[in-house]
Amino acid sequence: MNNPLEPTAAALQQRLQTVLQPTALEVIDESSQHNGHAGANGTGFGTHFRVRITSALFVGKPPVARHRLVYDALQDFLDQGLHALAIEAKVPPAA
């Protein structure tokens, strides 16, 4: 059986969807682009991700605070081997 905290794009997406209730979300596993770099596990999967997320929970927060919310939501995955996140955190357009 797979570890539910295994860093996969689907697992990260599910967690972010639950915790941050985004209106737009894209999680991309870029691990294969980092083979041989620090934190790479040699498989090309599960260590380096890009997160593009838009959430109303980011309204009124500076970029650093938005990133902290994403890191906090994914802390379990970081503890399980997720090495790097490239985060693009945006607020929804004004209605």
Secondary structure by P-SEA (a helix, b strand, c coil): ccccccccaaaaaaaaaaaccccbbbbbbcccccccccccccccccccbbbbbcccccccccaaaaaaaaaaaaaaaaaaccccccccccccccc
